[in-house]
Amino acid sequence: METNALCFSNDVQLIFETITYKPIYSSTNDRS
């Protein structure tokens, strides 16, 4: 149970970082 929660938390963090990072990268690319 704890292992599953840890994996789920890790996935959520990865998804969150991807969602927050990509728009910043895209807007930086567009400006250039």
C-alpha positions in Angstrom: 0.0 0.0 0.0 2.8 2.5 0.9 4.7 1.5 -2.2 1.7 2.1 -4.4 1.1 5.5 -2.7 4.8 6.4 -3.3 4.6 5.4 -7.0 1.4 7.4 -7.4 2.9 10.4 -5.7 6.0 10.2 -7.9 3.8 9.9 -11.1 1.8 13.0 -10.0 4.9 15.0 -9.4 6.3 14.0 -12.8 3.1 14.9 -14.5 2.9 18.2 -12.6 6.5 19.1 -13.6 5.8 18.2 -17.2 2.6 20.3 -17.3 4.3 23.3 -15.6 7.6 23.1 -17.5 6.3 22.6 -21.1 4.3 25.9 -21.3 7.3 27.8 -20.1 9.5 26.1 -22.6 7.0 26.7 -25.4 6.6 30.4 -24.6 10.3 30.9 -24.4 10.7 29.2 -27.8 8.0 31.4 -29.3 9.6 34.6 -28.1 12.9 33.5 -29.7 
